[in-house]
Amino acid sequence: MTRAIRAARTAVAAVLPAELALVVCAAAGVRLPAPALAAAEAVVFGVLLLEAWVLHRLYVAARAAGEEPRAALRTAVRAVVPVQVRRLLRHELRAGASLGWWVLRRKHGVRPGDLAAAYTGPQTAMMYGMVFVSVVETVALALLIPWPAVHRVVLVLDVYGILLVIALHAACVTRPHVVGADGTLRIRYGALFDLAVPPDAVASVRVERRYPEGRLVTLSEDGVLDLIVGSQTTVTLELNRPLTFIRPLGARASARTIRFHADDPRTLVSALRQPA
């Protein structure tokens, strides 16, 4: 069974990009040669059969071990689908849903009495700049590419990329940091990062503007986590015990100090210092 699970995971990782390419071509109106299309669909169908068989075996085993139907299904899916694939799909679905929240001007996970702390200030201009550049690129390629089939494929990819950037920004706007009425701090970055810090884990908090280097989520060897927005952080949170967090692609790590950005760091720090 272990070999079957490995084969299913490898097949998913290999076939998903190919299936995505077929979907893009179909959306662009590109007509693929019939033999090539038939062969590709046959491979996809075979992979789906393998996935269904492995999932069924894992589901039956989980049910036999006493798990509830939903829990057994989650166990089976987690065993077959790589965590990176699950996380990426979840991020895109949540980012897409955030577009609706953004249009309705609603915030996700903010209850009455909570403080919502925005963090999009340093990146807003960059995001809109990326959208503008992408639109200009799309128009330029439409004028420069002489082959209709290639033009349609590139157009679909460009439009999808533009929507993805807008959805990422919408996710950041609609999913702010939250200081709960009970003193719990929820540190977020769109649909990519979400960490709940209980009030009893906070040793100290202060306003401190820093300009660290690195990616969005950067963890040093001494347990300092930087959640960087626009190349800066403005709040430093010292913990009295390590807290485990999940990276955007599913890896787990722990931190003793968290530095993150808030557009109004003083208000956030004051709310955290107030007794619950």
LINMO-V676049 format. One record per residue. N is the residue number from 1. OMEGA is omega in whole degrees, 0 to 359 (NA if undefined). D_LAST is the distance of its C-alpha to the last C-alpha in whole Angstrom. Layout:
n: <N | N>
omega: <OMEGA | OMEGA>
d_last: <D_LAST | D_LAST>
This chain:
n: <1 | 2 | 3 | 4 | 5 | 6 | 7 | 8 | 9 | 10 | 11 | 12 | 13 | 14 | 15 | 16 | 17 | 18 | 19 | 20 | 21 | 22 | 23 | 24 | 25 | 26 | 27 | 28 | 29 | 30 | 31 | 32 | 33 | 34 | 35 | 36 | 37 | 38 | 39 | 40 | 41 | 42 | 43 | 44 | 45 | 46 | 47 | 48 | 49 | 50 | 51 | 52 | 53 | 54 | 55 | 56 | 57 | 58 | 59 | 60 | 61 | 62 | 63 | 64 | 65 | 66 | 67 | 68 | 69 | 70 | 71 | 72 | 73 | 74 | 75 | 76 | 77 | 78 | 79 | 80 | 81 | 82 | 83 | 84 | 85 | 86 | 87 | 88 | 89 | 90 | 91 | 92 | 93 | 94 | 95 | 96 | 97 | 98 | 99 | 100 | 101 | 102 | 103 | 104 | 105 | 106 | 107 | 108 | 109 | 110 | 111 | 112 | 113 | 114 | 115 | 116 | 117 | 118 | 119 | 120 | 121 | 122 | 123 | 124 | 125 | 126 | 127 | 128 | 129 | 130 | 131 | 132 | 133 | 134 | 135 | 136 | 137 | 138 | 139 | 140 | 141 | 142 | 143 | 144 | 145 | 146 | 147 | 148 | 149 | 150 | 151 | 152 | 153 | 154 | 155 | 156 | 157 | 158 | 159 | 160 | 161 | 162 | 163 | 164 | 165 | 166 | 167 | 168 | 169 | 170 | 171 | 172 | 173 | 174 | 175 | 176 | 177 | 178 | 179 | 180 | 181 | 182 | 183 | 184 | 185 | 186 | 187 | 188 | 189 | 190 | 191 | 192 | 193 | 194 | 195 | 196 | 197 | 198 | 199 | 200 | 201 | 202 | 203 | 204 | 205 | 206 | 207 | 208 | 209 | 210 | 211 | 212 | 213 | 214 | 215 | 216 | 217 | 218 | 219 | 220 | 221 | 222 | 223 | 224 | 225 | 226 | 227 | 228 | 229 | 230 | 231 | 232 | 233 | 234 | 235 | 236 | 237 | 238 | 239 | 240 | 241 | 242 | 243 | 244 | 245 | 246 | 247 | 248 | 249 | 250 | 251 | 252 | 253 | 254 | 255 | 256 | 257 | 258 | 259 | 260 | 261 | 262 | 263 | 264 | 265 | 266 | 267 | 268 | 269 | 270 | 271 | 272 | 273 | 274 | 275 | 276>
omega: <179 | 179 | 179 | 178 | 179 | 179 | 180 | 179 | 178 | 180 | 179 | 181 | 182 | 187 | 183 | 177 | 179 | 179 | 177 | 178 | 178 | 179 | 179 | 179 | 179 | 179 | 180 | 179 | 180 | 180 | 179 | 176 | 184 | 179 | 180 | 179 | 180 | 180 | 180 | 180 | 177 | 178 | 179 | 179 | 178 | 178 | 179 | 177 | 178 | 179 | 182 | 180 | 181 | 179 | 180 | 180 | 180 | 179 | 180 | 180 | 179 | 178 | 179 | 179 | 175 | 180 | 175 | 184 | 181 | 179 | 179 | 178 | 178 | 179 | 180 | 181 | 180 | 180 | 186 | 185 | 180 | 184 | 180 | 179 | 179 | 182 | 180 | 178 | 179 | 179 | 183 | 179 | 180 | 178 | 177 | 178 | 180 | 176 | 177 | 177 | 182 | 179 | 181 | 180 | 179 | 180 | 180 | 174 | 178 | 181 | 176 | 182 | 178 | 174 | 176 | 183 | 180 | 180 | 187 | 185 | 184 | 185 | 185 | 181 | 180 | 180 | 179 | 175 | 178 | 178 | 180 | 179 | 180 | 178 | 178 | 179 | 180 | 179 | 181 | 179 | 177 | 180 | 187 | 184 | 183 | 185 | 184 | 182 | 179 | 180 | 182 | 178 | 180 | 179 | 179 | 180 | 180 | 180 | 178 | 178 | 178 | 179 | 181 | 178 | 179 | 180 | 178 | 178 | 178 | 178 | 179 | 180 | 185 | 179 | 181 | 166 | 182 | 169 | 184 | 179 | 179 | 179 | 178 | 178 | 177 | 182 | 185 | 165 | 182 | 177 | 185 | 186 | 181 | 181 | 177 | 180 | 179 | 183 | 181 | 178 | 184 | 175 | 178 | 178 | 182 | 173 | 181 | 180 | 180 | 179 | 182 | 175 | 178 | 181 | 180 | 179 | 182 | 181 | 179 | 181 | 181 | 172 | 177 | 180 | 175 | 172 | 195 | 175 | 181 | 178 | 180 | 169 | 183 | 181 | 176 | 183 | 177 | 182 | 177 | 174 | 179 | 175 | 179 | 176 | 181 | 177 | 182 | 181 | 170 | 179 | 180 | 177 | 179 | 183 | 175 | 178 | 180 | 175 | 183 | 183 | 170 | 181 | 177 | 187 | 183 | 179 | 179 | 180 | 178 | 179 | 179 | 181 | 180 | 178 | 181 | NA>
d_last: <51 | 49 | 52 | 52 | 48 | 49 | 51 | 49 | 46 | 49 | 51 | 47 | 47 | 50 | 51 | 48 | 49 | 52 | 51 | 49 | 52 | 54 | 51 | 52 | 55 | 55 | 53 | 55 | 58 | 60 | 63 | 63 | 66 | 66 | 67 | 64 | 62 | 63 | 63 | 59 | 58 | 60 | 58 | 55 | 56 | 57 | 53 | 52 | 54 | 53 | 49 | 50 | 52 | 49 | 46 | 48 | 49 | 45 | 44 | 47 | 46 | 42 | 43 | 45 | 43 | 41 | 38 | 37 | 39 | 36 | 35 | 39 | 39 | 36 | 38 | 41 | 40 | 38 | 41 | 43 | 41 | 40 | 37 | 37 | 39 | 36 | 34 | 36 | 37 | 33 | 32 | 35 | 34 | 31 | 32 | 35 | 32 | 30 | 33 | 33 | 29 | 30 | 33 | 31 | 28 | 25 | 22 | 22 | 19 | 17 | 15 | 15 | 11 | 11 | 13 | 16 | 18 | 21 | 23 | 27 | 28 | 30 | 32 | 33 | 36 | 37 | 36 | 38 | 41 | 41 | 42 | 44 | 46 | 46 | 48 | 50 | 51 | 51 | 54 | 56 | 56 | 57 | 60 | 61 | 61 | 64 | 64 | 62 | 61 | 59 | 58 | 57 | 55 | 53 | 52 | 50 | 49 | 48 | 46 | 44 | 43 | 42 | 40 | 38 | 37 | 36 | 34 | 33 | 32 | 30 | 28 | 27 | 26 | 25 | 23 | 20 | 17 | 14 | 11 | 9 | 7 | 5 | 5 | 9 | 12 | 15 | 18 | 21 | 25 | 26 | 27 | 28 | 25 | 22 | 19 | 16 | 14 | 11 | 9 | 11 | 14 | 13 | 15 | 15 | 15 | 18 | 20 | 23 | 26 | 28 | 31 | 32 | 35 | 35 | 34 | 31 | 29 | 30 | 30 | 31 | 33 | 30 | 27 | 26 | 25 | 26 | 25 | 28 | 28 | 31 | 32 | 29 | 25 | 23 | 20 | 20 | 17 | 18 | 18 | 18 | 20 | 22 | 21 | 23 | 24 | 27 | 29 | 31 | 34 | 32 | 32 | 30 | 28 | 26 | 24 | 22 | 22 | 21 | 22 | 22 | 23 | 21 | 23 | 20 | 19 | 18 | 15 | 14 | 13 | 12 | 9 | 9 | 9 | 6 | 4 | 0>
